[in-house]
Amino acid sequence: MPRYEFRCRVCASTFDVDRPMAASGDPADCPAGHSDTVKLLSTISLGGRAGGGGGVPRPAMAPAGGGGGCCGGGCCGGG
């Protein structure tokens, strides 16, 4: 079940709520009982490398010695 992160505007605490995606936009009360909360935008990294490597995917690099242009000259006939 997805987990959504909320922040209370009264006490500034941050808390998580597990709920179905169909209820993702529903309001959530803070654990201290306050109802003035806002849902936070959370980012999750699902990718990674087997065997370590930090789990942070890196962007593909253009081949060395390319002719320039938008993609290094490999796919647009430059070179």
PDB file with SEQRES, HELIX, SHEET and CRYST1 records, atoms N, CA, C and O in Angstrom:
SEQRES   1 A   79  MET PRO ARG TYR GLU PHE ARG CYS ARG VAL CYS ALA SER          
SEQRES   2 A   79  THR PHE ASP VAL ASP ARG PRO MET ALA ALA SER GLY ASP          
SEQRES   3 A   79  PRO ALA ASP CYS PRO ALA GLY HIS SER ASP THR VAL LYS          
SEQRES   4 A   79  LEU LEU SER THR ILE SER LEU GLY GLY ARG ALA GLY GLY          
SEQRES   5 A   79  GLY GLY GLY VAL PRO ARG PRO ALA MET ALA PRO ALA GLY          
SEQRES   6 A   79  GLY GLY GLY GLY CYS CYS GLY GLY GLY CYS CYS GLY GLY          
SEQRES   7 A   79  GLY                                                          
HELIX    1 AA1 MET A   21  ALA A   23  5                                   3    
SHEET    1 AA1 3 THR A  14  ASP A  18  0                                        
SHEET    2 AA1 3 ARG A   3  CYS A   8 -1                                        
SHEET    3 AA1 3 THR A  37  LYS A  39 -1                                        
CRYST1    1.000    1.000    1.000  90.00  90.00  90.00 P 1           1          
ATOM      1  N   MET A   1       0.853  -1.176   0.000  1.00  0.00           N  
ATOM      2  CA  MET A   1       0.000   0.000   0.000  1.00  0.00           C  
ATOM      3  C   MET A   1       0.898   1.239   0.000  1.00  0.00           C  
ATOM      4  O   MET A   1       1.889   1.281   0.729  1.00  0.00           O  
ATOM      5  N   PRO A   2       0.565   2.238  -0.803  1.00  0.00           N  
ATOM      6  CA  PRO A   2       1.394   3.453  -0.863  1.00  0.00           C  
ATOM      7  C   PRO A   2       1.411   4.217   0.456  1.00  0.00           C  
ATOM      8  O   PRO A   2       0.457   4.185   1.234  1.00  0.00           O  
ATOM      9  N   ARG A   3       2.520   4.900   0.677  1.00  0.00           N  
ATOM     10  CA  ARG A   3       2.702   5.722   1.879  1.00  0.00           C  
ATOM     11  C   ARG A   3       2.774   7.178   1.441  1.00  0.00           C  
ATOM     12  O   ARG A   3       3.512   7.514   0.516  1.00  0.00           O  
ATOM     13  N   TYR A   4       2.018   8.031   2.095  1.00  0.00           N  
ATOM     14  CA  TYR A   4       1.970   9.462   1.770  1.00  0.00           C  
ATOM     15  C   TYR A   4       2.476  10.250   2.971  1.00  0.00           C  
ATOM     16  O   TYR A   4       2.174   9.918   4.117  1.00  0.00           O  
ATOM     17  N   GLU A   5       3.251  11.299   2.695  1.00  0.00           N  
ATOM     18  CA  GLU A   5       3.841  12.121   3.744  1.00  0.00           C  
ATOM     19  C   GLU A   5       3.052  13.423   3.879  1.00  0.00           C  
ATOM     20  O   GLU A   5       2.739  14.082   2.888  1.00  0.00           O  
ATOM     21  N   PHE A   6       2.743  13.774   5.109  1.00  0.00           N  
ATOM     22  CA  PHE A   6       1.990  14.987   5.425  1.00  0.00           C  
ATOM     23  C   PHE A   6       2.776  15.824   6.420  1.00  0.00           C  
ATOM     24  O   PHE A   6       3.627  15.311   7.147  1.00  0.00           O  
ATOM     25  N   ARG A   7       2.476  17.135   6.444  1.00  0.00           N  
ATOM     26  CA  ARG A   7       3.040  18.033   7.440  1.00  0.00           C  
ATOM     27  C   ARG A   7       1.909  18.815   8.077  1.00  0.00           C  
ATOM     28  O   ARG A   7       1.010  19.307   7.396  1.00  0.00           O  
ATOM     29  N   CYS A   8       1.972  18.920   9.408  1.00  0.00           N  
ATOM     30  CA  CYS A   8       0.979  19.683  10.163  1.00  0.00           C  
ATOM     31  C   CYS A   8       1.362  21.156  10.137  1.00  0.00           C  
ATOM     32  O   CYS A   8       2.505  21.508  10.428  1.00  0.00           O  
ATOM     33  N   ARG A   9       0.426  22.003   9.796  1.00  0.00           N  
ATOM     34  CA  ARG A   9       0.694  23.451   9.761  1.00  0.00           C  
ATOM     35  C   ARG A   9       0.655  24.068  11.153  1.00  0.00           C  
ATOM     36  O   ARG A   9       1.141  25.182  11.346  1.00  0.00           O  
ATOM     37  N   VAL A  10       0.083  23.361  12.124  1.00  0.00           N  
ATOM     38  CA  VAL A  10      -0.021  23.895  13.483  1.00  0.00           C  
ATOM     39  C   VAL A  10       1.257  23.609  14.272  1.00  0.00           C  
ATOM     40  O   VAL A  10       1.852  24.526  14.838  1.00  0.00           O  
ATOM     41  N   CYS A  11       1.685  22.335  14.313  1.00  0.00           N  
ATOM     42  CA  CYS A  11       2.849  21.968  15.128  1.00  0.00           C  
ATOM     43  C   CYS A  11       4.096  21.659  14.297  1.00  0.00           C  
ATOM     44  O   CYS A  11       5.150  21.367  14.862  1.00  0.00           O  
ATOM     45  N   ALA A  12       3.993  21.717  12.965  1.00  0.00           N  
ATOM     46  CA  ALA A  12       5.107  21.516  12.030  1.00  0.00           C  
ATOM     47  C   ALA A  12       5.678  20.098  12.047  1.00  0.00           C  
ATOM     48  O   ALA A  12       6.783  19.879  11.550  1.00  0.00           O  
ATOM     49  N   SER A  13       4.955  19.141  12.603  1.00  0.00           N  
ATOM     50  CA  SER A  13       5.449  17.762  12.569  1.00  0.00           C  
ATOM     51  C   SER A  13       5.173  17.155  11.196  1.00  0.00           C  
ATOM     52  O   SER A  13       4.229  17.544  10.510  1.00  0.00           O  
ATOM     53  N   THR A  14       6.005  16.202  10.812  1.00  0.00           N  
ATOM     54  CA  THR A  14       5.852  15.479   9.561  1.00  0.00           C  
ATOM     55  C   THR A  14       5.509  14.039   9.904  1.00  0.00           C  
ATOM     56  O   THR A  14       6.120  13.449  10.795  1.00  0.00           O  
ATOM     57  N   PHE A  15       4.532  13.471   9.201  1.00  0.00           N  
ATOM     58  CA  PHE A  15       4.098  12.108   9.495  1.00  0.00           C  
ATOM     59  C   PHE A  15       3.672  11.414   8.212  1.00  0.00           C  
ATOM     60  O   PHE A  15       3.340  12.063   7.221  1.00  0.00           O  
ATOM     61  N   ASP A  16       3.684  10.086   8.243  1.00  0.00           N  
ATOM     62  CA  ASP A  16       3.321   9.262   7.099  1.00  0.00           C  
ATOM     63  C   ASP A  16       1.973   8.603   7.326  1.00  0.00           C  
ATOM     64  O   ASP A  16       1.599   8.280   8.453  1.00  0.00           O  
ATOM     65  N   VAL A  17       1.248   8.409   6.220  1.00  0.00           N  
ATOM     66  CA  VAL A  17      -0.045   7.731   6.257  1.00  0.00           C  
ATOM     67  C   VAL A  17      -0.055   6.680   5.154  1.00  0.00           C  
ATOM     68  O   VAL A  17       0.204   6.998   3.994  1.00  0.00           O  
ATOM     69  N   ASP A  18      -0.350   5.434   5.504  1.00  0.00           N  
ATOM     70  CA  ASP A  18      -0.518   4.369   4.522  1.00  0.00           C  
ATOM     71  C   ASP A  18      -1.986   4.302   4.146  1.00  0.00           C  
ATOM     72  O   ASP A  18      -2.858   4.161   5.004  1.00  0.00           O  
ATOM     73  N   ARG A  19      -2.250   4.407   2.827  1.00  0.00           N  
ATOM     74  CA  ARG A  19      -3.636   4.354   2.360  1.00  0.00           C  
ATOM     75  C   ARG A  19      -3.648   3.978   0.886  1.00  0.00           C  
ATOM     76  O   ARG A  19      -2.640   4.136   0.198  1.00  0.00           O  
ATOM     77  N   PRO A  20      -4.781   3.480   0.395  1.00  0.00           N  
ATOM     78  CA  PRO A  20      -4.863   3.141  -1.024  1.00  0.00           C  
ATOM     79  C   PRO A  20      -4.741   4.383  -1.901  1.00  0.00           C  
ATOM     80  O   PRO A  20      -5.029   5.497  -1.466  1.00  0.00           O  
ATOM     81  N   MET A  21      -4.309   4.172  -3.144  1.00  0.00           N  
ATOM     82  CA  MET A  21      -4.147   5.294  -4.073  1.00  0.00           C  
ATOM     83  C   MET A  21      -5.461   6.028  -4.299  1.00  0.00           C  
ATOM     84  O   MET A  21      -5.457   7.236  -4.534  1.00  0.00           O  
ATOM     85  N   ALA A  22      -6.567   5.332  -4.233  1.00  0.00           N  
ATOM     86  CA  ALA A  22      -7.878   5.964  -4.425  1.00  0.00           C  
ATOM     87  C   ALA A  22      -8.158   7.013  -3.355  1.00  0.00           C  
ATOM     88  O   ALA A  22      -8.975   7.910  -3.569  1.00  0.00           O  
ATOM     89  N   ALA A  23      -7.492   6.913  -2.210  1.00  0.00           N  
ATOM     90  CA  ALA A  23      -7.700   7.862  -1.113  1.00  0.00           C  
ATOM     91  C   ALA A  23      -6.510   8.802  -0.943  1.00  0.00           C  
ATOM     92  O   ALA A  23      -6.374   9.433   0.106  1.00  0.00           O  
ATOM     93  N   SER A  24      -5.651   8.909  -1.949  1.00  0.00           N  
ATOM     94  CA  SER A  24      -4.424   9.697  -1.814  1.00  0.00           C  
ATOM     95  C   SER A  24      -4.685  11.173  -1.547  1.00  0.00           C  
ATOM     96  O   SER A  24      -3.877  11.817  -0.878  1.00  0.00           O  
ATOM     97  N   GLY A  25      -5.771  11.726  -2.039  1.00  0.00           N  
ATOM     98  CA  GLY A  25      -6.066  13.140  -1.856  1.00  0.00           C  
ATOM     99  C   GLY A  25      -6.882  13.460  -0.621  1.00  0.00           C  
ATOM    100  O   GLY A  25      -7.161  14.627  -0.348  1.00  0.00           O  
ATOM    101  N   ASP A  26      -7.269  12.435   0.132  1.00  0.00           N  
ATOM    102  CA  ASP A  26      -8.071  12.665   1.336  1.00  0.00           C  
ATOM    103  C   ASP A  26      -7.241  13.380   2.404  1.00  0.00           C  
ATOM    104  O   ASP A  26      -6.035  13.153   2.502  1.00  0.00           O  
ATOM    105  N   PRO A  27      -7.875  14.240   3.205  1.00  0.00           N  
ATOM    106  CA  PRO A  27      -7.142  14.915   4.284  1.00  0.00           C  
ATOM    107  C   PRO A  27      -6.711  13.918   5.351  1.00  0.00           C  
ATOM    108  O   PRO A  27      -7.302  12.846   5.490  1.00  0.00           O  
ATOM    109  N   ALA A  28      -5.675  14.283   6.102  1.00  0.00           N  
ATOM    110  CA  ALA A  28      -5.181  13.434   7.186  1.00  0.00           C  
ATOM    111  C   ALA A  28      -4.967  14.287   8.425  1.00  0.00           C  
ATOM    112  O   ALA A  28      -4.408  15.381   8.342  1.00  0.00           O  
ATOM    113  N   ASP A  29      -5.407  13.793   9.567  1.00  0.00           N  
ATOM    114  CA  ASP A  29      -5.179  14.490  10.830  1.00  0.00           C  
ATOM    115  C   ASP A  29      -3.786  14.161  11.348  1.00  0.00           C  
ATOM    116  O   ASP A  29      -3.318  13.030  11.223  1.00  0.00           O  
ATOM    117  N   CYS A  30      -3.143  15.142  11.918  1.00  0.00           N  
ATOM    118  CA  CYS A  30      -1.826  14.974  12.529  1.00  0.00           C  
ATOM    119  C   CYS A  30      -1.961  14.070  13.760  1.00  0.00           C  
ATOM    120  O   CYS A  30      -3.024  14.049  14.382  1.00  0.00           O  
ATOM    121  N   PRO A  31      -0.918  13.327  14.126  1.00  0.00           N  
ATOM    122  CA  PRO A  31      -0.983  12.465  15.311  1.00  0.00           C  
ATOM    123  C   PRO A  31      -1.308  13.219  16.600  1.00  0.00           C  
ATOM    124  O   PRO A  31      -1.805  12.625  17.557  1.00  0.00           O  
ATOM    125  N   ALA A  32      -1.027  14.539  16.631  1.00  0.00           N  
ATOM    126  CA  ALA A  32      -1.340  15.350  17.811  1.00  0.00           C  
ATOM    127  C   ALA A  32      -2.790  15.831  17.792  1.00  0.00           C  
ATOM    128  O   ALA A  32      -3.222  16.520  18.716  1.00  0.00           O  
ATOM    129  N   GLY A  33      -3.553  15.473  16.740  1.00  0.00           N  
ATOM    130  CA  GLY A  33      -4.965  15.812  16.689  1.00  0.00           C  
ATOM    131  C   GLY A  33      -5.313  17.040  15.870  1.00  0.00           C  
ATOM    132  O   GLY A  33      -6.486  17.403  15.785  1.00  0.00           O  
ATOM    133  N   HIS A  34      -4.334  17.686  15.269  1.00  0.00           N  
ATOM    134  CA  HIS A  34      -4.613  18.867  14.447  1.00  0.00           C  
ATOM    135  C   HIS A  34      -5.105  18.439  13.068  1.00  0.00           C  
ATOM    136  O   HIS A  34      -4.661  17.426  12.528  1.00  0.00           O  
ATOM    137  N   SER A  35      -6.019  19.213  12.509  1.00  0.00           N  
ATOM    138  CA  SER A  35      -6.563  18.849  11.194  1.00  0.00           C  
ATOM    139  C   SER A  35      -6.024  19.721  10.056  1.00  0.00           C  
ATOM    140  O   SER A  35      -6.319  19.453   8.892  1.00  0.00           O  
ATOM    141  N   ASP A  36      -5.241  20.757  10.370  1.00  0.00           N  
ATOM    142  CA  ASP A  36      -4.694  21.639   9.337  1.00  0.00           C  
ATOM    143  C   ASP A  36      -3.374  21.059   8.826  1.00  0.00           C  
ATOM    144  O   ASP A  36      -2.297  21.448   9.278  1.00  0.00           O  
ATOM    145  N   THR A  37      -3.475  20.121   7.874  1.00  0.00           N  
ATOM    146  CA  THR A  37      -2.291  19.453   7.343  1.00  0.00           C  
ATOM    147  C   THR A  37      -2.231  19.612   5.836  1.00  0.00           C  
ATOM    148  O   THR A  37      -3.229  19.939   5.194  1.00  0.00           O  
ATOM    149  N   VAL A  38      -1.050  19.377   5.276  1.00  0.00           N  
ATOM    150  CA  VAL A  38      -0.844  19.452   3.840  1.00  0.00           C  
ATOM    151  C   VAL A  38      -0.049  18.223   3.411  1.00  0.00           C  
ATOM    152  O   VAL A  38       0.882  17.802   4.098  1.00  0.00           O  
ATOM    153  N   LYS A  39      -0.428  17.654   2.269  1.00  0.00           N  
ATOM    154  CA  LYS A  39       0.298  16.502   1.736  1.00  0.00           C  
ATOM    155  C   LYS A  39       1.564  16.995   1.055  1.00  0.00           C  
ATOM    156  O   LYS A  39       1.520  17.950   0.279  1.00  0.00           O  
ATOM    157  N   LEU A  40       2.692  16.351   1.338  1.00  0.00           N  
ATOM    158  CA  LEU A  40       3.976  16.737   0.769  1.00  0.00           C  
ATOM    159  C   LEU A  40       4.258  15.926  -0.487  1.00  0.00           C  
ATOM    160  O   LEU A  40       3.780  14.801  -0.638  1.00  0.00           O  
ATOM    161  N   LEU A  41       5.030  16.504  -1.369  1.00  0.00           N  
ATOM    162  CA  LEU A  41       5.467  15.808  -2.570  1.00  0.00           C  
ATOM    163  C   LEU A  41       6.741  15.051  -2.220  1.00  0.00           C  
ATOM    164  O   LEU A  41       7.764  15.659  -1.903  1.00  0.00           O  
ATOM    165  N   SER A  42       6.679  13.738  -2.278  1.00  0.00           N  
ATOM    166  CA  SER A  42       7.826  12.908  -1.940  1.00  0.00           C  
ATOM    167  C   SER A  42       8.414  12.312  -3.198  1.00  0.00           C  
ATOM    168  O   SER A  42       7.699  12.002  -4.151  1.00  0.00           O  
ATOM    169  N   THR A  43       9.728  12.156  -3.190  1.00  0.00           N  
ATOM    170  CA  THR A  43      10.390  11.493  -4.300  1.00  0.00           C  
ATOM    171  C   THR A  43      10.975  10.189  -3.799  1.00  0.00           C  
ATOM    172  O   THR A  43      11.497  10.107  -2.687  1.00  0.00           O  
ATOM    173  N   ILE A  44      10.879   9.171  -4.638  1.00  0.00           N  
ATOM    174  CA  ILE A  44      11.362   7.848  -4.261  1.00  0.00           C  
ATOM    175  C   ILE A  44      12.268   7.340  -5.373  1.00  0.00           C  
ATOM    176  O   ILE A  44      11.932   7.432  -6.553  1.00  0.00           O  
ATOM    177  N   SER A  45      13.395   6.813  -4.993  1.00  0.00           N  
ATOM    178  CA  SER A  45      14.300   6.212  -5.963  1.00  0.00           C  
ATOM    179  C   SER A  45      14.050   4.716  -5.984  1.00  0.00           C  
ATOM    180  O   SER A  45      14.275   4.033  -4.985  1.00  0.00           O  
ATOM    181  N   LEU A  46      13.591   4.206  -7.105  1.00  0.00           N  
ATOM    182  CA  LEU A  46      13.315   2.780  -7.219  1.00  0.00           C  
ATOM    183  C   LEU A  46      14.425   2.050  -7.959  1.00  0.00           C  
ATOM    184  O   LEU A  46      14.522   0.826  -7.873  1.00  0.00           O  
ATOM    185  N   GLY A  47      15.248   2.770  -8.672  1.00  0.00           N  
ATOM    186  CA  GLY A  47      16.316   2.137  -9.442  1.00  0.00           C  
ATOM    187  C   GLY A  47      17.532   1.893  -8.584  1.00  0.00           C  
ATOM    188  O   GLY A  47      17.608   2.340  -7.439  1.00  0.00           O  
ATOM    189  N   GLY A  48      18.464   1.191  -9.142  1.00  0.00           N  
ATOM    190  CA  GLY A  48      19.707   0.921  -8.432  1.00  0.00           C  
ATOM    191  C   GLY A  48      20.537  -0.061  -9.214  1.00  0.00           C  
ATOM    192  O   GLY A  48      20.142  -0.514 -10.289  1.00  0.00           O  
ATOM    193  N   ARG A  49      21.676  -0.383  -8.676  1.00  0.00           N  
ATOM    194  CA  ARG A  49      22.575  -1.330  -9.312  1.00  0.00           C  
ATOM    195  C   ARG A  49      22.741  -2.536  -8.415  1.00  0.00           C  
ATOM    196  O   ARG A  49      22.865  -2.403  -7.197  1.00  0.00           O  
ATOM    197  N   ALA A  50      22.744  -3.690  -9.006  1.00  0.00           N  
ATOM    198  CA  ALA A  50      22.986  -4.911  -8.246  1.00  0.00           C  
ATOM    199  C   ALA A  50      24.430  -4.906  -7.775  1.00  0.00           C  
ATOM    200  O   ALA A  50      25.334  -4.522  -8.517  1.00  0.00           O  
ATOM    201  N   GLY A  51      24.639  -5.333  -6.546  1.00  0.00           N  
ATOM    202  CA  GLY A  51      25.998  -5.428  -6.024  1.00  0.00           C  
ATOM    203  C   GLY A  51      26.563  -4.107  -5.552  1.00  0.00           C  
ATOM    204  O   GLY A  51      27.784  -3.971  -5.484  1.00  0.00           O  
ATOM    205  N   GLY A  52      25.747  -3.137  -5.226  1.00  0.00           N  
ATOM    206  CA  GLY A  52      26.248  -1.876  -4.687  1.00  0.00           C  
ATOM    207  C   GLY A  52      26.289  -0.792  -5.741  1.00  0.00           C  
ATOM    208  O   GLY A  52      25.479  -0.771  -6.668  1.00  0.00           O  
ATOM    209  N   GLY A  53      27.244   0.107  -5.585  1.00  0.00           N  
ATOM    210  CA  GLY A  53      27.384   1.199  -6.531  1.00  0.00           C  
ATOM    211  C   GLY A  53      26.614   2.430  -6.109  1.00  0.00           C  
ATOM    212  O   GLY A  53      26.499   3.373  -6.892  1.00  0.00           O  
ATOM    213  N   GLY A  54      26.079   2.454  -4.888  1.00  0.00           N  
ATOM    214  CA  GLY A  54      25.410   3.632  -4.385  1.00  0.00           C  
ATOM    215  C   GLY A  54      23.938   3.723  -4.720  1.00  0.00           C  
ATOM    216  O   GLY A  54      23.213   4.484  -4.080  1.00  0.00           O  
ATOM    217  N   GLY A  55      23.469   2.968  -5.708  1.00  0.00           N  
ATOM    218  CA  GLY A  55      22.055   2.968  -6.024  1.00  0.00           C  
ATOM    219  C   GLY A  55      21.565   4.204  -6.756  1.00  0.00           C  
ATOM    220  O   GLY A  55      20.357   4.381  -6.919  1.00  0.00           O  
ATOM    221  N   VAL A  56      22.474   5.065  -7.201  1.00  0.00           N  
ATOM    222  CA  VAL A  56      22.068   6.277  -7.900  1.00  0.00           C  
ATOM    223  C   VAL A  56      22.385   6.106  -9.379  1.00  0.00           C  
ATOM    224  O   VAL A  56      23.557   6.095  -9.756  1.00  0.00           O  
ATOM    225  N   PRO A  57      21.365   5.971 -10.228  1.00  0.00           N  
ATOM    226  CA  PRO A  57      21.643   5.821 -11.653  1.00  0.00           C  
ATOM    227  C   PRO A  57      22.247   7.088 -12.227  1.00  0.00           C  
ATOM    228  O   PRO A  57      21.899   8.196 -11.819  1.00  0.00           O  
ATOM    229  N   ARG A  58      23.153   6.917 -13.177  1.00  0.00           N  
ATOM    230  CA  ARG A  58      23.807   8.053 -13.810  1.00  0.00           C  
ATOM    231  C   ARG A  58      23.339   8.177 -15.244  1.00  0.00           C  
ATOM    232  O   ARG A  58      23.025   7.171 -15.880  1.00  0.00           O  
ATOM    233  N   PRO A  59      23.285   9.399 -15.769  1.00  0.00           N  
ATOM    234  CA  PRO A  59      22.847   9.570 -17.157  1.00  0.00           C  
ATOM    235  C   PRO A  59      23.866   8.987 -18.129  1.00  0.00           C  
ATOM    236  O   PRO A  59      25.063   8.946 -17.844  1.00  0.00           O  
ATOM    237  N   ALA A  60      23.374   8.540 -19.277  1.00  0.00           N  
ATOM    238  CA  ALA A  60      24.255   8.001 -20.308  1.00  0.00           C  
ATOM    239  C   ALA A  60      25.088   9.130 -20.895  1.00  0.00           C  
ATOM    240  O   ALA A  60      24.603  10.250 -21.061  1.00  0.00           O  
ATOM    241  N   MET A  61      26.323   8.835 -21.203  1.00  0.00           N  
ATOM    242  CA  MET A  61      27.230   9.837 -21.748  1.00  0.00           C  
ATOM    243  C   MET A  61      27.321   9.666 -23.257  1.00  0.00           C  
ATOM    244  O   MET A  61      27.210   8.551 -23.768  1.00  0.00           O  
ATOM    245  N   ALA A  62      27.522  10.763 -23.966  1.00  0.00           N  
ATOM    246  CA  ALA A  62      27.723  10.715 -25.416  1.00  0.00           C  
ATOM    247  C   ALA A  62      29.070  10.060 -25.690  1.00  0.00           C  
ATOM    248  O   ALA A  62      29.989  10.198 -24.883  1.00  0.00           O  
ATOM    249  N   PRO A  63      29.213   9.344 -26.820  1.00  0.00           N  
ATOM    250  CA  PRO A  63      30.488   8.711 -27.127  1.00  0.00           C  
ATOM    251  C   PRO A  63      31.593   9.748 -27.292  1.00  0.00           C  
ATOM    252  O   PRO A  63      31.367  10.846 -27.802  1.00  0.00           O  
ATOM    253  N   ALA A  64      32.797   9.377 -26.848  1.00  0.00           N  
ATOM    254  CA  ALA A  64      33.937  10.276 -26.959  1.00  0.00           C  
ATOM    255  C   ALA A  64      34.317  10.473 -28.428  1.00  0.00           C  
ATOM    256  O   ALA A  64      34.211   9.540 -29.225  1.00  0.00           O  
ATOM    257  N   GLY A  65      34.752  11.661 -28.786  1.00  0.00           N  
ATOM    258  CA  GLY A  65      35.194  11.935 -30.139  1.00  0.00           C  
ATOM    259  C   GLY A  65      34.069  12.168 -31.120  1.00  0.00           C  
ATOM    260  O   GLY A  65      34.301  12.143 -32.329  1.00  0.00           O  
ATOM    261  N   GLY A  66      32.849  12.397 -30.639  1.00  0.00           N  
ATOM    262  CA  GLY A  66      31.713  12.641 -31.528  1.00  0.00           C  
ATOM    263  C   GLY A  66      31.859  13.964 -32.261  1.00  0.00           C  
ATOM    264  O   GLY A  66      32.698  14.793 -31.911  1.00  0.00           O  
ATOM    265  N   GLY A  67      31.041  14.148 -33.272  1.00  0.00           N  
ATOM    266  CA  GLY A  67      31.142  15.343 -34.089  1.00  0.00           C  
ATOM    267  C   GLY A  67      30.429  16.554 -33.546  1.00  0.00           C  
ATOM    268  O   GLY A  67      30.446  17.603 -34.189  1.00  0.00           O  
ATOM    269  N   GLY A  68      29.802  16.457 -32.388  1.00  0.00           N  
ATOM    270  CA  GLY A  68      29.095  17.592 -31.827  1.00  0.00           C  
ATOM    271  C   GLY A  68      27.624  17.521 -32.148  1.00  0.00           C  
ATOM    272  O   GLY A  68      27.084  16.428 -32.322  1.00  0.00           O  
ATOM    273  N   GLY A  69      26.977  18.631 -32.229  1.00  0.00           N  
ATOM    274  CA  GLY A  69      25.539  18.658 -32.471  1.00  0.00           C  
ATOM    275  C   GLY A  69      24.788  18.302 -31.210  1.00  0.00           C  
ATOM    276  O   GLY A  69      25.350  18.285 -30.115  1.00  0.00           O  
ATOM    277  N   CYS A  70      23.522  18.020 -31.378  1.00  0.00           N  
ATOM    278  CA  CYS A  70      22.650  17.794 -30.231  1.00  0.00           C  
ATOM    279  C   CYS A  70      22.946  16.500 -29.508  1.00  0.00           C  
ATOM    280  O   CYS A  70      22.674  16.391 -28.312  1.00  0.00           O  
ATOM    281  N   CYS A  71      23.499  15.511 -30.203  1.00  0.00           N  
ATOM    282  CA  CYS A  71      23.690  14.200 -29.572  1.00  0.00           C  
ATOM    283  C   CYS A  71      25.084  13.643 -29.783  1.00  0.00           C  
ATOM    284  O   CYS A  71      25.281  12.435 -29.660  1.00  0.00           O  
ATOM    285  N   GLY A  72      26.040  14.469 -30.091  1.00  0.00           N  
ATOM    286  CA  GLY A  72      27.393  14.008 -30.292  1.00  0.00           C  
ATOM    287  C   GLY A  72      27.681  13.569 -31.711  1.00  0.00           C  
ATOM    288  O   GLY A  72      28.775  13.079 -31.990  1.00  0.00           O  
ATOM    289  N   GLY A  73      26.735  13.730 -32.610  1.00  0.00           N  
ATOM    290  CA  GLY A  73      26.949  13.413 -34.012  1.00  0.00           C  
ATOM    291  C   GLY A  73      26.705  11.977 -34.389  1.00  0.00           C  
ATOM    292  O   GLY A  73      26.813  11.636 -35.567  1.00  0.00           O  
ATOM    293  N   GLY A  74      26.377  11.111 -33.435  1.00  0.00           N  
ATOM    294  CA  GLY A  74      26.221   9.699 -33.730  1.00  0.00           C  
ATOM    295  C   GLY A  74      24.954   9.356 -34.498  1.00  0.00           C  
ATOM    296  O   GLY A  74      24.984   8.469 -35.352  1.00  0.00           O  
ATOM    297  N   CYS A  75      23.861  10.017 -34.227  1.00  0.00           N  
ATOM    298  CA  CYS A  75      22.603   9.611 -34.834  1.00  0.00           C  
ATOM    299  C   CYS A  75      22.093  10.587 -35.899  1.00  0.00           C  
ATOM    300  O   CYS A  75      21.116  10.289 -36.585  1.00  0.00           O  
ATOM    301  N   CYS A  76      22.725  11.723 -36.044  1.00  0.00           N  
ATOM    302  CA  CYS A  76      22.215  12.695 -37.007  1.00  0.00           C  
ATOM    303  C   CYS A  76      23.176  12.904 -38.173  1.00  0.00           C  
ATOM    304  O   CYS A  76      23.092  13.907 -38.881  1.00  0.00           O  
ATOM    305  N   GLY A  77      24.085  11.956 -38.369  1.00  0.00           N  
ATOM    306  CA  GLY A  77      24.960  12.003 -39.528  1.00  0.00           C  
ATOM    307  C   GLY A  77      26.126  12.962 -39.424  1.00  0.00           C  
ATOM    308  O   GLY A  77      26.878  13.135 -40.382  1.00  0.00           O  
ATOM    309  N   GLY A  78      26.283  13.591 -38.261  1.00  0.00           N  
ATOM    310  CA  GLY A  78      27.397  14.514 -38.100  1.00  0.00           C  
ATOM    311  C   GLY A  78      28.699  13.756 -37.912  1.00  0.00           C  
ATOM    312  O   GLY A  78      28.686  12.604 -37.478  1.00  0.00           O  
ATOM    313  N   GLY A  79      29.788  14.364 -38.221  1.00  0.00           N  
ATOM    314  CA  GLY A  79      31.034  13.668 -37.950  1.00  0.00           C  
ATOM    315  C   GLY A  79      32.029  13.938 -38.897  1.00  0.00           C  
ATOM    316  O   GLY A  79      33.138  13.415 -38.793  1.00  0.00           O  
TER     317      GLY A  79                                                      
END                                                                             
